[in-house]
């Protein structure tokens, strides 16, 4: 890649994320009370749809709840959402998620997701980092098809579990993606 191509790619991702942030994805309201209310509603819906997630929540050292993430792409894509980190059922920090992607893709979708930090080390690493990228140690417990959660010994020993649910819209393609979570002050 030339410098111009890398620069163009980076600018496309930034412009795409900025557009998504302003597109009225339901997270436009400011203030901690708005985010907390949406986090509460998201958790209630997750527990209603997937009752086994309540057991995961009880075992988790903390949960990052993103009530609504909006994602869109046409060649290059991006996603944005805001949420809260809960430890012991109490909000301790607020975070944004930004996702960039490139490849064969078209469409837009919205979804909610919850990250369950199953070990104290995973939670501590997340909280200490200036920006945490979702990595190989992330295991999904609810698939795109809405299967219910099966928390077996292997799953519970994973450091970070993810539940993605409430999908609306259509996005198809094959992409390379990167996701980053950053602490914010709402």
VOZALUM-680984 format. One record per residue (C-alpha): residue number from 1; residue in one letter; x, y, z. Coordinates in Angstrom, 1 decimal, padded with zeros to 4 digits, m for minus. Layout:
# residues N
+-----+----+--------+--------+--------+
!   i ! aa !      X !      Y !      Z !
+-----+----+--------+--------+--------+
! NUM !  A !      X !      Y !      Z !
...
+-----+----+--------+--------+--------+
***
This chain:
# residues 186
+-----+----+--------+--------+--------+
!   i ! aa !      X !      Y !      Z !
+-----+----+--------+--------+--------+
!   1 !  X !  000.0 !  000.0 !  000.0 !
!   2 !  X !  001.2 !  003.5 ! m000.7 !
!   3 !  X !  001.0 !  006.3 !  001.9 !
!   4 !  X ! m001.8 !  007.9 ! m000.1 !
!   5 !  X ! m003.9 !  004.7 !  000.0 !
!   6 !  X ! m003.4 !  004.1 !  003.7 !
!   7 !  X ! m004.3 !  007.8 !  004.4 !
!   8 !  X ! m007.4 !  007.5 !  002.2 !
!   9 !  X ! m008.4 !  004.3 !  004.0 !
!  10 !  X ! m007.9 !  005.8 !  007.4 !
!  11 !  X ! m009.9 !  008.9 !  006.4 !
!  12 !  X ! m012.7 !  006.7 !  005.0 !
!  13 !  X ! m012.9 !  004.9 !  008.4 !
!  14 !  X ! m013.0 !  008.1 !  010.4 !
!  15 !  X ! m015.6 !  009.7 !  008.1 !
!  16 !  X ! m017.7 !  006.5 !  008.3 !
!  17 !  X ! m017.6 !  006.3 !  012.1 !
!  18 !  X ! m018.4 !  010.0 !  012.4 !
!  19 !  X ! m021.4 !  009.6 !  010.1 !
!  20 !  X ! m022.6 !  006.6 !  012.1 !
!  21 !  X ! m022.2 !  008.5 !  015.3 !
!  22 !  X ! m024.4 !  011.3 !  014.0 !
!  23 !  X ! m027.0 !  009.1 !  012.2 !
!  24 !  X ! m029.5 !  009.0 !  015.0 !
!  25 !  X ! m028.7 !  005.5 !  016.2 !
!  26 !  X ! m030.7 !  005.9 !  019.4 !
!  27 !  X ! m027.6 !  006.8 !  021.5 !
!  28 !  X ! m027.7 !  010.4 !  020.6 !
!  29 !  X ! m029.0 !  011.5 !  024.0 !
!  30 !  X ! m026.3 !  012.9 !  026.3 !
!  31 !  X ! m025.6 !  012.1 !  029.9 !
!  32 !  X ! m025.1 !  009.1 !  032.1 !
!  33 !  X ! m028.7 !  008.7 !  033.0 !
!  34 !  X ! m029.7 !  008.1 !  029.4 !
!  35 !  X ! m027.0 !  005.5 !  028.9 !
!  36 !  X ! m027.8 !  003.8 !  032.2 !
!  37 !  X ! m031.5 !  003.6 !  031.3 !
!  38 !  X ! m030.7 !  002.0 !  027.9 !
!  39 !  X ! m028.3 ! m000.4 !  029.6 !
!  40 !  X ! m031.0 ! m001.4 !  032.1 !
!  41 !  X ! m033.5 ! m002.0 !  029.3 !
!  42 !  X ! m031.0 ! m004.0 !  027.2 !
!  43 !  X ! m030.1 ! m006.3 !  030.2 !
!  44 !  X ! m033.8 ! m006.9 !  030.9 !
!  45 !  X ! m034.4 ! m007.8 !  027.3 !
!  46 !  X ! m031.4 ! m010.1 !  027.1 !
!  47 !  X ! m032.4 ! m011.9 !  030.3 !
!  48 !  X ! m036.0 ! m012.3 !  028.9 !
!  49 !  X ! m034.8 ! m013.7 !  025.5 !
!  50 !  X ! m031.9 ! m015.7 !  026.8 !
!  51 !  X ! m032.6 ! m016.7 !  030.5 !
!  52 !  X ! m029.2 ! m018.5 !  030.8 !
!  53 !  X ! m027.4 ! m015.1 !  030.5 !
!  54 !  X ! m028.6 ! m014.3 !  034.0 !
!  55 !  X ! m026.4 ! m017.1 !  035.3 !
!  56 !  X ! m023.4 ! m015.8 !  033.3 !
!  57 !  X ! m024.0 ! m012.3 !  034.7 !
!  58 !  X ! m023.9 ! m013.7 !  038.2 !
!  59 !  X ! m020.6 ! m015.5 !  037.6 !
!  60 !  X ! m019.0 ! m012.6 !  035.7 !
!  61 !  X ! m016.6 ! m010.1 !  037.3 !
!  62 !  X ! m018.1 ! m007.4 !  035.2 !
!  63 !  X ! m020.2 ! m006.7 !  032.0 !
!  64 !  X ! m019.8 ! m004.1 !  029.3 !
!  65 !  X ! m023.3 ! m003.4 !  027.9 !
!  66 !  X ! m023.6 ! m001.7 !  024.5 !
!  67 !  X ! m027.4 ! m001.2 !  024.1 !
!  68 !  X ! m027.3 ! m000.2 !  020.4 !
!  69 !  X ! m024.5 ! m000.4 !  017.9 !
!  70 !  X ! m025.2 !  000.9 !  014.4 !
!  71 !  X ! m023.1 ! m000.6 !  011.6 !
!  72 !  X ! m023.1 !  000.2 !  007.9 !
!  73 !  X ! m020.8 ! m000.5 !  005.0 !
!  74 !  X ! m020.4 ! m000.4 !  001.2 !
!  75 !  X ! m016.9 ! m001.6 !  000.5 !
!  76 !  X ! m015.6 !  000.2 !  003.6 !
!  77 !  X ! m017.7 !  000.2 !  006.7 !
!  78 !  X ! m017.9 !  001.2 !  010.3 !
!  79 !  X ! m019.9 !  001.0 !  013.5 !
!  80 !  X ! m020.4 !  003.1 !  016.6 !
!  81 !  X ! m022.2 !  002.7 !  019.9 !
!  82 !  X ! m022.0 !  003.8 !  023.6 !
!  83 !  X ! m022.6 !  001.8 !  026.7 !
!  84 !  X ! m021.6 !  001.2 !  030.3 !
!  85 !  X ! m019.3 ! m001.1 !  032.3 !
!  86 !  X ! m021.1 ! m002.7 !  035.2 !
!  87 !  X ! m019.3 ! m004.3 !  038.1 !
!  88 !  X ! m021.5 ! m005.8 !  040.8 !
!  89 !  X ! m024.6 ! m004.4 !  039.1 !
!  90 !  X ! m023.3 ! m000.8 !  039.4 !
!  91 !  X ! m022.0 !  001.4 !  036.5 !
!  92 !  X ! m018.4 !  002.2 !  037.0 !
!  93 !  X ! m017.4 !  003.6 !  033.6 !
!  94 !  X ! m018.9 !  004.6 !  030.2 !
!  95 !  X ! m017.4 !  003.3 !  026.9 !
!  96 !  X ! m017.8 !  003.8 !  023.2 !
!  97 !  X ! m017.2 !  001.1 !  020.6 !
!  98 !  X ! m015.9 !  001.9 !  017.1 !
!  99 !  X ! m015.5 ! m000.7 !  014.5 !
! 100 !  X ! m013.9 ! m000.4 !  011.1 !
! 101 !  X ! m014.1 ! m002.9 !  008.2 !
! 102 !  X ! m013.0 ! m003.3 !  004.7 !
! 103 !  X ! m013.9 ! m005.9 !  002.0 !
! 104 !  X ! m016.9 ! m007.0 !  000.1 !
! 105 !  X ! m019.8 ! m005.7 !  002.0 !
! 106 !  X ! m023.1 ! m003.9 !  001.7 !
! 107 !  X ! m025.9 ! m002.9 !  004.0 !
! 108 !  X ! m026.6 ! m001.6 !  007.5 !
! 109 !  X ! m027.7 ! m003.2 !  010.8 !
! 110 !  X ! m028.2 ! m002.4 !  014.4 !
! 111 !  X ! m027.7 ! m004.7 !  017.4 !
! 112 !  X ! m027.0 ! m004.9 !  021.1 !
! 113 !  X ! m024.1 ! m006.7 !  022.7 !
! 114 !  X ! m022.8 ! m007.5 !  026.1 !
! 115 !  X ! m019.3 ! m008.6 !  027.0 !
! 116 !  X ! m019.0 ! m010.8 !  030.1 !
! 117 !  X ! m015.6 ! m010.5 !  031.8 !
! 118 !  X ! m015.3 ! m014.0 !  033.4 !
! 119 !  X ! m012.0 ! m013.4 !  035.2 !
! 120 !  X ! m010.7 ! m010.6 !  037.3 !
! 121 !  X ! m007.6 ! m010.5 !  035.1 !
! 122 !  X ! m009.6 ! m009.9 !  032.0 !
! 123 !  X ! m011.7 ! m007.2 !  033.7 !
! 124 !  X ! m008.6 ! m005.5 !  035.1 !
! 125 !  X ! m006.8 ! m005.5 !  031.7 !
! 126 !  X ! m009.9 ! m004.0 !  030.1 !
! 127 !  X ! m010.2 ! m001.2 !  032.7 !
! 128 !  X ! m006.5 ! m000.4 !  032.7 !
! 129 !  X ! m006.1 ! m000.1 !  028.9 !
! 130 !  X ! m006.5 !  003.2 !  027.1 !
! 131 !  X ! m008.4 !  001.4 !  024.4 !
! 132 !  X ! m009.2 ! m002.3 !  024.3 !
! 133 !  X ! m009.4 ! m004.2 !  021.0 !
! 134 !  X ! m011.6 ! m007.3 !  020.8 !
! 135 !  X ! m009.2 ! m010.2 !  020.3 !
! 136 !  X ! m008.9 ! m013.9 !  019.9 !
! 137 !  X ! m009.8 ! m014.5 !  023.5 !
! 138 !  X ! m013.4 ! m013.3 !  022.8 !
! 139 !  X ! m015.9 ! m016.2 !  022.6 !
! 140 !  X ! m019.5 ! m015.8 !  021.4 !
! 141 !  X ! m022.2 ! m017.4 !  023.5 !
! 142 !  X ! m025.2 ! m016.2 !  021.4 !
! 143 !  X ! m024.9 ! m016.6 !  017.7 !
! 144 !  X ! m026.2 ! m014.5 !  014.9 !
! 145 !  X ! m029.2 ! m016.8 !  014.6 !
! 146 !  X ! m030.3 ! m016.2 !  018.2 !
! 147 !  X ! m029.4 ! m019.6 !  019.7 !
! 148 !  X ! m029.7 ! m019.8 !  023.4 !
! 149 !  X ! m026.7 ! m019.8 !  025.7 !
! 150 !  X ! m025.0 ! m022.9 !  026.7 !
! 151 !  X ! m022.5 ! m022.2 !  029.5 !
! 152 !  X ! m020.4 ! m025.3 !  029.8 !
! 153 !  X ! m017.0 ! m025.7 !  031.6 !
! 154 !  X ! m015.1 ! m024.5 !  028.5 !
! 155 !  X ! m017.3 ! m021.4 !  028.1 !
! 156 !  X ! m017.1 ! m020.3 !  031.7 !
! 157 !  X ! m013.3 ! m020.6 !  031.7 !
! 158 !  X ! m013.0 ! m018.2 !  028.7 !
! 159 !  X ! m011.8 ! m014.8 !  029.9 !
! 160 !  X ! m014.3 ! m012.8 !  027.9 !
! 161 !  X ! m017.7 ! m013.9 !  026.5 !
! 162 !  X ! m019.8 ! m012.0 !  024.1 !
! 163 !  X ! m023.6 ! m012.0 !  023.5 !
! 164 !  X ! m024.8 ! m010.3 !  020.4 !
! 165 !  X ! m028.6 ! m010.0 !  020.0 !
! 166 !  X ! m031.5 ! m007.8 !  018.8 !
! 167 !  X ! m030.2 ! m007.6 !  015.2 !
! 168 !  X ! m032.2 ! m005.4 !  012.8 !
! 169 !  X ! m031.3 ! m004.7 !  009.2 !
! 170 !  X ! m029.2 ! m006.6 !  006.7 !
! 171 !  X ! m025.5 ! m006.5 !  006.1 !
! 172 !  X ! m023.8 ! m009.1 !  004.0 !
! 173 !  X ! m020.2 ! m009.6 !  002.9 !
! 174 !  X ! m016.7 ! m010.9 !  003.7 !
! 175 !  X ! m014.6 ! m008.3 !  005.6 !
! 176 !  X ! m011.5 ! m007.8 !  007.7 !
! 177 !  X ! m012.6 ! m006.0 !  010.9 !
! 178 !  X ! m011.2 ! m004.2 !  013.9 !
! 179 !  X ! m013.1 ! m003.2 !  017.0 !
! 180 !  X ! m012.0 ! m000.9 !  019.7 !
! 181 !  X ! m013.6 !  000.0 !  023.1 !
! 182 !  X ! m012.6 !  003.4 !  024.6 !
! 183 !  X ! m013.5 !  004.9 !  028.0 !
! 184 !  X ! m015.6 !  008.1 !  027.5 !
! 185 !  X ! m017.1 !  010.8 !  029.7 !
! 186 !  X ! m020.7 !  011.2 !  028.6 !
+-----+----+--------+--------+--------+
***
